[in-house]
Amino acid sequence: VRGLCGTYNWNQQDEFTTPAGDVETGVTAFANKYRVSGDCPALAPFPLDPCGAFAGRRELAEAACAVLHGPAFQ
């Protein structure tokens, strides 16, 4: 997960390092390099608004994110 979590070298220019070791400059191109299955569609140049595209999952997402704001991560 080196690229996904950053490189921890204080150089923001290489934060989008792909599994192949190259560096992407945009979020969409970077995310597409991590696709592991052809069944997953490639992201368009401008990602969808997740709240608009998946409105039915908002409650699930808020519950999952609440864990990050809880005592375990304080």
N, CA, C and O atoms as a Tripos MOL2 file, in Angstrom:
@<TRIPOS>MOLECULE
protein
  296   295    74     0     0
PROTEIN
NO_CHARGES

@<TRIPOS>ATOM
      1 N           0.8240   -1.2050    0.0000 N.3       1 VAL1
      2 CA          0.0000    0.0000    0.0000 C.3       1 VAL1
      3 C           0.8610    1.2600    0.0000 C.2       1 VAL1
      4 O           0.3870    2.3370    0.3640 O.2       1 VAL1
      5 N           2.0990    1.1340   -0.3980 N.am      2 ARG2
      6 CA          3.0210    2.2660   -0.3750 C.3       2 ARG2
      7 C           2.4120    3.5140   -0.9900 C.2       2 ARG2
      8 O           2.4430    4.5770   -0.3700 O.2       2 ARG2
      9 N           1.8620    3.4150   -2.1890 N.am      3 GLY3
     10 CA          1.2910    4.5830   -2.8330 C.3       3 GLY3
     11 C           0.0040    5.0280   -2.1860 C.2       3 GLY3
     12 O          -0.2510    6.2270   -2.0770 O.2       3 GLY3
     13 N          -0.8130    4.0860   -1.7510 N.am      4 LEU4
     14 CA         -2.0960    4.4400   -1.1530 C.3       4 LEU4
     15 C          -1.9360    5.1780    0.1590 C.2       4 LEU4
     16 O          -2.7330    6.0600    0.4780 O.2       4 LEU4
     17 N          -0.9340    4.8340    0.9090 N.am      5 CYS5
     18 CA         -0.7290    5.4660    2.2170 C.3       5 CYS5
     19 C           0.3780    6.5080    2.1900 C.2       5 CYS5
     20 O           0.7390    7.0410    3.2390 O.2       5 CYS5
     21 N           0.9180    6.8080    1.0370 N.am      6 GLY6
     22 CA          2.0270    7.7500    0.9600 C.3       6 GLY6
     23 C           3.3500    7.0190    1.0480 C.2       6 GLY6
     24 O           3.3800    5.8010    1.2290 O.2       6 GLY6
     25 N           4.4180    7.7360    0.9230 N.am      7 THR7
     26 CA          5.7450    7.1210    0.9390 C.3       7 THR7
     27 C           6.5290    7.4400    2.2050 C.2       7 THR7
     28 O           7.6060    6.8860    2.4230 O.2       7 THR7
     29 N           6.0020    8.3200    3.0310 N.am      8 TYR8
     30 CA          6.6170    8.6660    4.3250 C.3       8 TYR8
     31 C           8.0340    9.1980    4.1830 C.2       8 TYR8
     32 O           8.8950    8.8940    5.0080 O.2       8 TYR8
     33 N           8.2860    9.9940    3.1400 N.am      9 ASN9
     34 CA          9.6100   10.5600    2.9680 C.3       9 ASN9
     35 C           9.5770   12.0880    2.9460 C.2       9 ASN9
     36 O          10.5670   12.7210    2.5810 O.2       9 ASN9
     37 N           8.4710   12.6730    3.3240 N.am     10 TRP10
     38 CA          8.2720   14.1150    3.3990 C.3      10 TRP10
     39 C           8.3120   14.7900    2.0260 C.2      10 TRP10
     40 O           8.4440   16.0110    1.9450 O.2      10 TRP10
     41 N           8.2000   14.0150    0.9540 N.am     11 ASN11
     42 CA          8.1890   14.5590   -0.3940 C.3      11 ASN11
     43 C           6.7970   14.3490   -0.9840 C.2      11 ASN11
     44 O           6.4500   13.2340   -1.3720 O.2      11 ASN11
     45 N           6.0070   15.4080   -1.0530 N.am     12 GLN12
     46 CA          4.6440   15.2760   -1.5460 C.3      12 GLN12
     47 C           4.5840   15.0170   -3.0500 C.2      12 GLN12
     48 O           3.5180   14.6790   -3.5650 O.2      12 GLN12
     49 N           5.6830   15.1650   -3.7600 N.am     13 GLN13
     50 CA          5.7010   14.9600   -5.1990 C.3      13 GLN13
     51 C           5.5770   13.4850   -5.5830 C.2      13 GLN13
     52 O           5.2510   13.1720   -6.7280 O.2      13 GLN13
     53 N           5.8330   12.5770   -4.6400 N.am     14 ASP14
     54 CA          5.7490   11.1570   -4.9870 C.3      14 ASP14
     55 C           4.6720   10.4010   -4.2020 C.2      14 ASP14
     56 O           4.7500    9.1810   -4.0590 O.2      14 ASP14
     57 N           3.6860   11.1110   -3.7040 N.am     15 GLU15
     58 CA          2.6330   10.4710   -2.9210 C.3      15 GLU15
     59 C           1.7530    9.5480   -3.7540 C.2      15 GLU15
     60 O           1.1960    8.5920   -3.2150 O.2      15 GLU15
     61 N           1.6120    9.8060   -5.0500 N.am     16 PHE16
     62 CA          0.7730    8.9560   -5.8970 C.3      16 PHE16
     63 C           1.6270    7.9230   -6.6250 C.2      16 PHE16
     64 O           1.5050    7.7660   -7.8390 O.2      16 PHE16
     65 N           2.4880    7.2200   -5.9000 N.am     17 THR17
     66 CA          3.3170    6.1790   -6.4820 C.3      17 THR17
     67 C           2.4630    4.9430   -6.7300 C.2      17 THR17
     68 O           1.7840    4.4590   -5.8250 O.2      17 THR17
     69 N           2.4970    4.4360   -7.9560 N.am     18 THR18
     70 CA          1.6670    3.2900   -8.3520 C.3      18 THR18
     71 C           2.3730    1.9850   -8.0220 C.2      18 THR18
     72 O           3.5520    1.9950   -7.6700 O.2      18 THR18
     73 N           1.6700    0.8580   -8.1300 N.am     19 PRO19
     74 CA          2.3190   -0.4340   -7.8730 C.3      19 PRO19
     75 C           3.5200   -0.6890   -8.7980 C.2      19 PRO19
     76 O           4.4450   -1.4120   -8.4270 O.2      19 PRO19
     77 N           3.5060   -0.0970  -10.0000 N.am     20 ALA20
     78 CA          4.6170   -0.2700  -10.9400 C.3      20 ALA20
     79 C           5.7950    0.6440  -10.6060 C.2      20 ALA20
     80 O           6.8600    0.5180  -11.2110 O.2      20 ALA20
     81 N           5.6230    1.5600   -9.6530 N.am     21 GLY21
     82 CA          6.6990    2.4410   -9.2380 C.3      21 GLY21
     83 C           6.7030    3.7870   -9.9240 C.2      21 GLY21
     84 O           7.5280    4.6400   -9.5970 O.2      21 GLY21
     85 N           5.7860    4.0050  -10.8850 N.am     22 ASP22
     86 CA          5.7210    5.3250  -11.5080 C.3      22 ASP22
     87 C           4.8520    6.2420  -10.6500 C.2      22 ASP22
     88 O           4.1420    5.7710   -9.7620 O.2      22 ASP22
     89 N           4.9050    7.5250  -10.9070 N.am     23 VAL23
     90 CA          4.1640    8.4940  -10.1090 C.3      23 VAL23
     91 C           3.1090    9.1590  -10.9770 C.2      23 VAL23
     92 O           3.4260    9.7240  -12.0240 O.2      23 VAL23
     93 N           1.8660    9.0950  -10.5500 N.am     24 GLU24
     94 CA          0.7680    9.7550  -11.2510 C.3      24 GLU24
     95 C           0.5580   11.1420  -10.6530 C.2      24 GLU24
     96 O           0.8580   11.3770   -9.4820 O.2      24 GLU24
     97 N           0.0480   12.0440  -11.4590 N.am     25 THR25
     98 CA         -0.1890   13.4000  -10.9690 C.3      25 THR25
     99 C          -1.6460   13.6380  -10.6370 C.2      25 THR25
    100 O          -1.9650   14.6190   -9.9640 O.2      25 THR25
    101 N          -2.5430   12.7710  -11.0870 N.am     26 GLY26
    102 CA         -3.9660   12.9520  -10.8320 C.3      26 GLY26
    103 C          -4.5550   11.7840  -10.0610 C.2      26 GLY26
    104 O          -4.0750   10.6550  -10.1590 O.2      26 GLY26
    105 N          -5.5940   12.0640   -9.2980 N.am     27 VAL27
    106 CA         -6.2380   11.0540   -8.4610 C.3      27 VAL27
    107 C          -6.8530    9.9390   -9.3010 C.2      27 VAL27
    108 O          -6.7210    8.7650   -8.9560 O.2      27 VAL27
    109 N          -7.5130   10.2840  -10.3870 N.am     28 THR28
    110 CA         -8.2030    9.2880  -11.1970 C.3      28 THR28
    111 C          -7.2220    8.3000  -11.8190 C.2      28 THR28
    112 O          -7.4230    7.0900  -11.7270 O.2      28 THR28
    113 N          -6.1750    8.7980  -12.4420 N.am     29 ALA29
    114 CA         -5.1760    7.9100  -13.0460 C.3      29 ALA29
    115 C          -4.5160    7.0440  -11.9810 C.2      29 ALA29
    116 O          -4.2470    5.8650  -12.2140 O.2      29 ALA29
    117 N          -4.2550    7.6240  -10.8210 N.am     30 PHE30
    118 CA         -3.6510    6.8850   -9.7140 C.3      30 PHE30
    119 C          -4.5710    5.7560   -9.2510 C.2      30 PHE30
    120 O          -4.1310    4.6180   -9.0850 O.2      30 PHE30
    121 N          -5.8350    6.0720   -9.0450 N.am     31 ALA31
    122 CA         -6.7940    5.0660   -8.5750 C.3      31 ALA31
    123 C          -6.9560    3.9430   -9.5940 C.2      31 ALA31
    124 O          -7.0710    2.7800   -9.2080 O.2      31 ALA31
    125 N          -6.9670    4.2630  -10.8710 N.am     32 ASN32
    126 CA         -7.1220    3.2420  -11.9010 C.3      32 ASN32
    127 C          -5.9550    2.2610  -11.9240 C.2      32 ASN32
    128 O          -6.1310    1.1160  -12.3390 O.2      32 ASN32
    129 N          -4.7740    2.6770  -11.4910 N.am     33 LYS33
    130 CA         -3.6160    1.7780  -11.4450 C.3      33 LYS33
    131 C          -3.7720    0.7020  -10.3730 C.2      33 LYS33
    132 O          -3.1000   -0.3280  -10.4280 O.2      33 LYS33
    133 N          -4.6500    0.9310   -9.4000 N.am     34 TYR34
    134 CA         -4.8620   -0.0320   -8.3250 C.3      34 TYR34
    135 C          -6.0310   -0.9720   -8.5860 C.2      34 TYR34
    136 O          -6.3550   -1.7940   -7.7300 O.2      34 TYR34
    137 N          -6.6670   -0.8720   -9.7390 N.am     35 ARG35
    138 CA         -7.7500   -1.7950  -10.0790 C.3      35 ARG35
    139 C          -7.1610   -3.1940  -10.1910 C.2      35 ARG35
    140 O          -6.1600   -3.3860  -10.8810 O.2      35 ARG35
    141 N          -7.7630   -4.1690   -9.5270 N.am     36 VAL36
    142 CA         -7.2280   -5.5250   -9.5460 C.3      36 VAL36
    143 C          -8.0460   -6.4590  -10.4250 C.2      36 VAL36
    144 O          -7.6320   -7.5920  -10.6710 O.2      36 VAL36
    145 N          -9.1660   -6.0160  -10.8870 N.am     37 SER37
    146 CA        -10.0350   -6.8720  -11.6740 C.3      37 SER37
    147 C         -10.5930   -6.1050  -12.8580 C.2      37 SER37
    148 O         -10.9380   -4.9300  -12.7410 O.2      37 SER37
    149 N         -10.6800   -6.7730  -13.9930 N.am     38 GLY38
    150 CA        -11.2970   -6.1690  -15.1580 C.3      38 GLY38
    151 C         -12.7800   -5.9370  -14.9570 C.2      38 GLY38
    152 O         -13.4060   -5.1930  -15.7120 O.2      38 GLY38
    153 N         -13.3500   -6.5790  -13.9300 N.am     39 ASP39
    154 CA        -14.7670   -6.3920  -13.6250 C.3      39 ASP39
    155 C         -15.0330   -5.0130  -13.0350 C.2      39 ASP39
    156 O         -16.1590   -4.5180  -13.0980 O.2      39 ASP39
    157 N         -14.0200   -4.3960  -12.4690 N.am     40 CYS40
    158 CA        -14.1710   -3.0640  -11.8950 C.3      40 CYS40
    159 C         -14.0410   -2.0380  -13.0170 C.2      40 CYS40
    160 O         -13.0470   -2.0460  -13.7430 O.2      40 CYS40
    161 N         -15.0150   -1.1670  -13.1700 N.am     41 PRO41
    162 CA        -14.9090   -0.1730  -14.2390 C.3      41 PRO41
    163 C         -13.8320    0.8590  -13.9140 C.2      41 PRO41
    164 O         -13.6220    1.2220  -12.7570 O.2      41 PRO41
    165 N         -13.1560    1.3190  -14.9640 N.am     42 ALA42
    166 CA        -12.1660    2.3770  -14.7850 C.3      42 ALA42
    167 C         -12.8870    3.6710  -14.4470 C.2      42 ALA42
    168 O         -13.9910    3.9250  -14.9270 O.2      42 ALA42
    169 N         -12.2550    4.4770  -13.6230 N.am     43 LEU43
    170 CA        -12.8420    5.7670  -13.2720 C.3      43 LEU43
    171 C         -12.7480    6.7210  -14.4540 C.2      43 LEU43
    172 O         -11.7800    6.6980  -15.2150 O.2      43 LEU43
    173 N         -13.7450    7.5390  -14.5890 N.am     44 ALA44
    174 CA        -13.7430    8.5770  -15.6110 C.3      44 ALA44
    175 C         -12.7810    9.6740  -15.1670 C.2      44 ALA44
    176 O         -12.3680    9.6880  -14.0080 O.2      44 ALA44
    177 N         -12.4140   10.5950  -16.0580 N.am     45 PRO45
    178 CA        -11.4850   11.6600  -15.6680 C.3      45 PRO45
    179 C         -11.9490   12.4500  -14.4410 C.2      45 PRO45
    180 O         -11.1220   12.9290  -13.6650 O.2      45 PRO45
    181 N         -13.2440   12.5860  -14.2660 N.am     46 PHE46
    182 CA        -13.7610   13.2660  -13.0840 C.3      46 PHE46
    183 C         -14.6040   12.2700  -12.3110 C.2      46 PHE46
    184 O         -15.6810   11.8960  -12.7730 O.2      46 PHE46
    185 N         -14.1430   11.8260  -11.1380 N.am     47 PRO47
    186 CA        -14.8920   10.8180  -10.3740 C.3      47 PRO47
    187 C         -16.2980   11.3050  -10.0310 C.2      47 PRO47
    188 O         -16.5540   12.4990   -9.8770 O.2      47 PRO47
    189 N         -17.1800   10.3440   -9.9210 N.am     48 LEU48
    190 CA        -18.5560   10.6420   -9.5240 C.3      48 LEU48
    191 C         -18.5920   11.2290   -8.1220 C.2      48 LEU48
    192 O         -17.7060   10.9810   -7.3040 O.2      48 LEU48
    193 N         -19.6110   11.9970   -7.8650 N.am     49 ASP49
    194 CA        -19.8540   12.4800   -6.5040 C.3      49 ASP49
    195 C         -20.4050   11.3000   -5.7180 C.2      49 ASP49
    196 O         -21.5400   10.8930   -5.9650 O.2      49 ASP49
    197 N         -19.6480   10.7300   -4.7780 N.am     50 PRO50
    198 CA        -20.0960    9.5220   -4.0980 C.3      50 PRO50
    199 C         -21.4090    9.6850   -3.3450 C.2      50 PRO50
    200 O         -22.1920    8.7380   -3.2670 O.2      50 PRO50
    201 N         -21.6620   10.8490   -2.7970 N.am     51 CYS51
    202 CA        -22.9120   11.0320   -2.0570 C.3      51 CYS51
    203 C         -24.1090   11.0520   -3.0030 C.2      51 CYS51
    204 O         -25.1870   10.5770   -2.6470 O.2      51 CYS51
    205 N         -23.9300   11.5930   -4.1950 N.am     52 GLY52
    206 CA        -25.0200   11.6180   -5.1600 C.3      52 GLY52
    207 C         -25.2150   10.2840   -5.8560 C.2      52 GLY52
    208 O         -26.3440    9.8760   -6.1240 O.2      52 GLY52
    209 N         -24.1080    9.6010   -6.1500 N.am     53 ALA53
    210 CA        -24.1700    8.3500   -6.8900 C.3      53 ALA53
    211 C         -24.6040    7.1710   -6.0200 C.2      53 ALA53
    212 O         -25.2100    6.2250   -6.5220 O.2      53 ALA53
    213 N         -24.3050    7.2190   -4.7480 N.am     54 PHE54
    214 CA        -24.6030    6.1050   -3.8500 C.3      54 PHE54
    215 C         -25.3630    6.5880   -2.6180 C.2      54 PHE54
    216 O         -24.9930    6.2700   -1.4880 O.2      54 PHE54
    217 N         -26.4100    7.3440   -2.8380 N.am     55 ALA55
    218 CA        -27.1540    7.9500   -1.7350 C.3      55 ALA55
    219 C         -27.6690    6.9160   -0.7470 C.2      55 ALA55
    220 O         -27.7610    7.2080    0.4460 O.2      55 ALA55
    221 N         -28.0030    5.7280   -1.2030 N.am     56 GLY56
    222 CA        -28.5270    4.6830   -0.3260 C.3      56 GLY56
    223 C         -27.5090    4.1420    0.6480 C.2      56 GLY56
    224 O         -27.8780    3.4660    1.6080 O.2      56 GLY56
    225 N         -26.2450    4.4180    0.4300 N.am     57 ARG57
    226 CA        -25.1950    3.8980    1.3080 C.3      57 ARG57
    227 C         -24.6590    4.9450    2.2790 C.2      57 ARG57
    228 O         -23.6940    4.6910    3.0000 O.2      57 ARG57
    229 N         -25.2700    6.0930    2.2980 N.am     58 ARG58
    230 CA        -24.7700    7.1690    3.1550 C.3      58 ARG58
    231 C         -24.7530    6.7590    4.6260 C.2      58 ARG58
    232 O         -23.7680    6.9980    5.3240 O.2      58 ARG58
    233 N         -25.8340    6.1460    5.0990 N.am     59 GLU59
    234 CA        -25.8900    5.7500    6.5100 C.3      59 GLU59
    235 C         -24.8060    4.7320    6.8360 C.2      59 GLU59
    236 O         -24.1760    4.8100    7.8900 O.2      59 GLU59
    237 N         -24.5890    3.7860    5.9450 N.am     60 LEU60
    238 CA        -23.5440    2.7800    6.1540 C.3      60 LEU60
    239 C         -22.1760    3.4380    6.2210 C.2      60 LEU60
    240 O         -21.3600    3.0980    7.0770 O.2      60 LEU60
    241 N         -21.9230    4.3820    5.3160 N.am     61 ALA61
    242 CA        -20.6360    5.0730    5.2910 C.3      61 ALA61
    243 C         -20.4360    5.9030    6.5600 C.2      61 ALA61
    244 O         -19.3440    5.9120    7.1290 O.2      61 ALA61
    245 N         -21.4710    6.5900    6.9970 N.am     62 GLU62
    246 CA        -21.3470    7.4040    8.2080 C.3      62 GLU62
    247 C         -21.0840    6.5290    9.4270 C.2      62 GLU62
    248 O         -20.3110    6.9080   10.3070 O.2      62 GLU62
    249 N         -21.7150    5.3730    9.4840 N.am     63 ALA63
    250 CA        -21.4900    4.4620   10.6110 C.3      63 ALA63
    251 C         -20.0610    3.9240   10.5880 C.2      63 ALA63
    252 O         -19.4150    3.8180   11.6310 O.2      63 ALA63
    253 N         -19.5700    3.5870    9.4000 N.am     64 ALA64
    254 CA        -18.2090    3.0730    9.2910 C.3      64 ALA64
    255 C         -17.1920    4.1510    9.6560 C.2      64 ALA64
    256 O         -16.1990    3.8640   10.3250 O.2      64 ALA64
    257 N         -17.4280    5.3750    9.2250 N.am     65 CYS65
    258 CA        -16.4970    6.4650    9.5250 C.3      65 CYS65
    259 C         -16.5580    6.8800   10.9950 C.2      65 CYS65
    260 O         -15.5900    7.4200   11.5300 O.2      65 CYS65
    261 N         -17.6740    6.6320   11.6330 N.am     66 ALA66
    262 CA        -17.8000    6.9820   13.0460 C.3      66 ALA66
    263 C         -16.7540    6.2590   13.8870 C.2      66 ALA66
    264 O         -16.3190    6.7680   14.9200 O.2      66 ALA66
    265 N         -16.3540    5.0730   13.4410 N.am     67 VAL67
    266 CA        -15.3250    4.3130   14.1590 C.3      67 VAL67
    267 C         -14.0260    5.1150   14.2010 C.2      67 VAL67
    268 O         -13.3220    5.1070   15.2110 O.2      67 VAL67
    269 N         -13.7060    5.8090   13.1030 N.am     68 LEU68
    270 CA        -12.4800    6.5950   13.0430 C.3      68 LEU68
    271 C         -12.4980    7.7850   13.9800 C.2      68 LEU68
    272 O         -11.4470    8.2820   14.3830 O.2      68 LEU68
    273 N         -13.6800    8.2390   14.3240 N.am     69 HIS69
    274 CA        -13.8130    9.3610   15.2460 C.3      69 HIS69
    275 C         -13.9990    8.8990   16.6890 C.2      69 HIS69
    276 O         -14.1030    9.7180   17.6020 O.2      69 HIS69
    277 N         -14.0390    7.6070   16.8820 N.am     70 GLY70
    278 CA        -14.2730    7.0480   18.2110 C.3      70 GLY70
    279 C         -13.0090    6.9660   19.0500 C.2      70 GLY70
    280 O         -11.9340    7.3710   18.6060 O.2      70 GLY70
    281 N         -13.1400    6.4410   20.2660 N.am     71 PRO71
    282 CA        -12.0200    6.3910   21.2040 C.3      71 PRO71
    283 C         -10.8410    5.5420   20.7390 C.2      71 PRO71
    284 O          -9.7100    5.7890   21.1560 O.2      71 PRO71
    285 N         -11.0770    4.5560   19.8930 N.am     72 ALA72
    286 CA         -9.9800    3.6960   19.4460 C.3      72 ALA72
    287 C          -8.9270    4.4750   18.6580 C.2      72 ALA72
    288 O          -7.7620    4.0790   18.6330 O.2      72 ALA72
    289 N          -9.3150    5.5610   18.0230 N.am     73 PHE73
    290 CA         -8.3900    6.3220   17.1830 C.3      73 PHE73
    291 C          -8.0730    7.7020   17.7560 C.2      73 PHE73
    292 O          -7.5530    8.5580   17.0410 O.2      73 PHE73
    293 N          -8.3740    7.9260   19.0130 N.am     74 GLN74
    294 CA         -8.0860    9.2370   19.6070 C.3      74 GLN74
    295 C          -6.7310    9.2520   20.2630 C.2      74 GLN74
    296 O          -6.3240   10.2750   20.8140 O.2      74 GLN74
@<TRIPOS>BOND
     1     1     2 1
     2     2     3 1
     3     3     4 2
     4     3     5 am
     5     5     6 1
     6     6     7 1
     7     7     8 2
     8     7     9 am
     9     9    10 1
    10    10    11 1
    11    11    12 2
    12    11    13 am
    13    13    14 1
    14    14    15 1
    15    15    16 2
    16    15    17 am
    17    17    18 1
    18    18    19 1
    19    19    20 2
    20    19    21 am
    21    21    22 1
    22    22    23 1
    23    23    24 2
    24    23    25 am
    25    25    26 1
    26    26    27 1
    27    27    28 2
    28    27    29 am
    29    29    30 1
    30    30    31 1
    31    31    32 2
    32    31    33 am
    33    33    34 1
    34    34    35 1
    35    35    36 2
    36    35    37 am
    37    37    38 1
    38    38    39 1
    39    39    40 2
    40    39    41 am
    41    41    42 1
    42    42    43 1
    43    43    44 2
    44    43    45 am
    45    45    46 1
    46    46    47 1
    47    47    48 2
    48    47    49 am
    49    49    50 1
    50    50    51 1
    51    51    52 2
    52    51    53 am
    53    53    54 1
    54    54    55 1
    55    55    56 2
    56    55    57 am
    57    57    58 1
    58    58    59 1
    59    59    60 2
    60    59    61 am
    61    61    62 1
    62    62    63 1
    63    63    64 2
    64    63    65 am
    65    65    66 1
    66    66    67 1
    67    67    68 2
    68    67    69 am
    69    69    70 1
    70    70    71 1
    71    71    72 2
    72    71    73 am
    73    73    74 1
    74    74    75 1
    75    75    76 2
    76    75    77 am
    77    77    78 1
    78    78    79 1
    79    79    80 2
    80    79    81 am
    81    81    82 1
    82    82    83 1
    83    83    84 2
    84    83    85 am
    85    85    86 1
    86    86    87 1
    87    87    88 2
    88    87    89 am
    89    89    90 1
    90    90    91 1
    91    91    92 2
    92    91    93 am
    93    93    94 1
    94    94    95 1
    95    95    96 2
    96    95    97 am
    97    97    98 1
    98    98    99 1
    99    99   100 2
   100    99   101 am
   101   101   102 1
   102   102   103 1
   103   103   104 2
   104   103   105 am
   105   105   106 1
   106   106   107 1
   107   107   108 2
   108   107   109 am
   109   109   110 1
   110   110   111 1
   111   111   112 2
   112   111   113 am
   113   113   114 1
   114   114   115 1
   115   115   116 2
   116   115   117 am
   117   117   118 1
   118   118   119 1
   119   119   120 2
   120   119   121 am
   121   121   122 1
   122   122   123 1
   123   123   124 2
   124   123   125 am
   125   125   126 1
   126   126   127 1
   127   127   128 2
   128   127   129 am
   129   129   130 1
   130   130   131 1
   131   131   132 2
   132   131   133 am
   133   133   134 1
   134   134   135 1
   135   135   136 2
   136   135   137 am
   137   137   138 1
   138   138   139 1
   139   139   140 2
   140   139   141 am
   141   141   142 1
   142   142   143 1
   143   143   144 2
   144   143   145 am
   145   145   146 1
   146   146   147 1
   147   147   148 2
   148   147   149 am
   149   149   150 1
   150   150   151 1
   151   151   152 2
   152   151   153 am
   153   153   154 1
   154   154   155 1
   155   155   156 2
   156   155   157 am
   157   157   158 1
   158   158   159 1
   159   159   160 2
   160   159   161 am
   161   161   162 1
   162   162   163 1
   163   163   164 2
   164   163   165 am
   165   165   166 1
   166   166   167 1
   167   167   168 2
   168   167   169 am
   169   169   170 1
   170   170   171 1
   171   171   172 2
   172   171   173 am
   173   173   174 1
   174   174   175 1
   175   175   176 2
   176   175   177 am
   177   177   178 1
   178   178   179 1
   179   179   180 2
   180   179   181 am
   181   181   182 1
   182   182   183 1
   183   183   184 2
   184   183   185 am
   185   185   186 1
   186   186   187 1
   187   187   188 2
   188   187   189 am
   189   189   190 1
   190   190   191 1
   191   191   192 2
   192   191   193 am
   193   193   194 1
   194   194   195 1
   195   195   196 2
   196   195   197 am
   197   197   198 1
   198   198   199 1
   199   199   200 2
   200   199   201 am
   201   201   202 1
   202   202   203 1
   203   203   204 2
   204   203   205 am
   205   205   206 1
   206   206   207 1
   207   207   208 2
   208   207   209 am
   209   209   210 1
   210   210   211 1
   211   211   212 2
   212   211   213 am
   213   213   214 1
   214   214   215 1
   215   215   216 2
   216   215   217 am
   217   217   218 1
   218   218   219 1
   219   219   220 2
   220   219   221 am
   221   221   222 1
   222   222   223 1
   223   223   224 2
   224   223   225 am
   225   225   226 1
   226   226   227 1
   227   227   228 2
   228   227   229 am
   229   229   230 1
   230   230   231 1
   231   231   232 2
   232   231   233 am
   233   233   234 1
   234   234   235 1
   235   235   236 2
   236   235   237 am
   237   237   238 1
   238   238   239 1
   239   239   240 2
   240   239   241 am
   241   241   242 1
   242   242   243 1
   243   243   244 2
   244   243   245 am
   245   245   246 1
   246   246   247 1
   247   247   248 2
   248   247   249 am
   249   249   250 1
   250   250   251 1
   251   251   252 2
   252   251   253 am
   253   253   254 1
   254   254   255 1
   255   255   256 2
   256   255   257 am
   257   257   258 1
   258   258   259 1
   259   259   260 2
   260   259   261 am
   261   261   262 1
   262   262   263 1
   263   263   264 2
   264   263   265 am
   265   265   266 1
   266   266   267 1
   267   267   268 2
   268   267   269 am
   269   269   270 1
   270   270   271 1
   271   271   272 2
   272   271   273 am
   273   273   274 1
   274   274   275 1
   275   275   276 2
   276   275   277 am
   277   277   278 1
   278   278   279 1
   279   279   280 2
   280   279   281 am
   281   281   282 1
   282   282   283 1
   283   283   284 2
   284   283   285 am
   285   285   286 1
   286   286   287 1
   287   287   288 2
   288   287   289 am
   289   289   290 1
   290   290   291 1
   291   291   292 2
   292   291   293 am
   293   293   294 1
   294   294   295 1
   295   295   296 2
@<TRIPOS>SUBSTRUCTURE
     1 VAL1         2 RESIDUE 1 A VAL
     2 ARG2         6 RESIDUE 1 A ARG
     3 GLY3        10 RESIDUE 1 A GLY
     4 LEU4        14 RESIDUE 1 A LEU
     5 CYS5        18 RESIDUE 1 A CYS
     6 GLY6        22 RESIDUE 1 A GLY
     7 THR7        26 RESIDUE 1 A THR
     8 TYR8        30 RESIDUE 1 A TYR
     9 ASN9        34 RESIDUE 1 A ASN
    10 TRP10       38 RESIDUE 1 A TRP
    11 ASN11       42 RESIDUE 1 A ASN
    12 GLN12       46 RESIDUE 1 A GLN
    13 GLN13       50 RESIDUE 1 A GLN
    14 ASP14       54 RESIDUE 1 A ASP
    15 GLU15       58 RESIDUE 1 A GLU
    16 PHE16       62 RESIDUE 1 A PHE
    17 THR17       66 RESIDUE 1 A THR
    18 THR18       70 RESIDUE 1 A THR
    19 PRO19       74 RESIDUE 1 A PRO
    20 ALA20       78 RESIDUE 1 A ALA
    21 GLY21       82 RESIDUE 1 A GLY
    22 ASP22       86 RESIDUE 1 A ASP
    23 VAL23       90 RESIDUE 1 A VAL
    24 GLU24       94 RESIDUE 1 A GLU
    25 THR25       98 RESIDUE 1 A THR
    26 GLY26      102 RESIDUE 1 A GLY
    27 VAL27      106 RESIDUE 1 A VAL
    28 THR28      110 RESIDUE 1 A THR
    29 ALA29      114 RESIDUE 1 A ALA
    30 PHE30      118 RESIDUE 1 A PHE
    31 ALA31      122 RESIDUE 1 A ALA
    32 ASN32      126 RESIDUE 1 A ASN
    33 LYS33      130 RESIDUE 1 A LYS
    34 TYR34      134 RESIDUE 1 A TYR
    35 ARG35      138 RESIDUE 1 A ARG
    36 VAL36      142 RESIDUE 1 A VAL
    37 SER37      146 RESIDUE 1 A SER
    38 GLY38      150 RESIDUE 1 A GLY
    39 ASP39      154 RESIDUE 1 A ASP
    40 CYS40      158 RESIDUE 1 A CYS
    41 PRO41      162 RESIDUE 1 A PRO
    42 ALA42      166 RESIDUE 1 A ALA
    43 LEU43      170 RESIDUE 1 A LEU
    44 ALA44      174 RESIDUE 1 A ALA
    45 PRO45      178 RESIDUE 1 A PRO
    46 PHE46      182 RESIDUE 1 A PHE
    47 PRO47      186 RESIDUE 1 A PRO
    48 LEU48      190 RESIDUE 1 A LEU
    49 ASP49      194 RESIDUE 1 A ASP
    50 PRO50      198 RESIDUE 1 A PRO
    51 CYS51      202 RESIDUE 1 A CYS
    52 GLY52      206 RESIDUE 1 A GLY
    53 ALA53      210 RESIDUE 1 A ALA
    54 PHE54      214 RESIDUE 1 A PHE
    55 ALA55      218 RESIDUE 1 A ALA
    56 GLY56      222 RESIDUE 1 A GLY
    57 ARG57      226 RESIDUE 1 A ARG
    58 ARG58      230 RESIDUE 1 A ARG
    59 GLU59      234 RESIDUE 1 A GLU
    60 LEU60      238 RESIDUE 1 A LEU
    61 ALA61      242 RESIDUE 1 A ALA
    62 GLU62      246 RESIDUE 1 A GLU
    63 ALA63      250 RESIDUE 1 A ALA
    64 ALA64      254 RESIDUE 1 A ALA
    65 CYS65      258 RESIDUE 1 A CYS
    66 ALA66      262 RESIDUE 1 A ALA
    67 VAL67      266 RESIDUE 1 A VAL
    68 LEU68      270 RESIDUE 1 A LEU
    69 HIS69      274 RESIDUE 1 A HIS
    70 GLY70      278 RESIDUE 1 A GLY
    71 PRO71      282 RESIDUE 1 A PRO
    72 ALA72      286 RESIDUE 1 A ALA
    73 PHE73      290 RESIDUE 1 A PHE
    74 GLN74      294 RESIDUE 1 A GLN
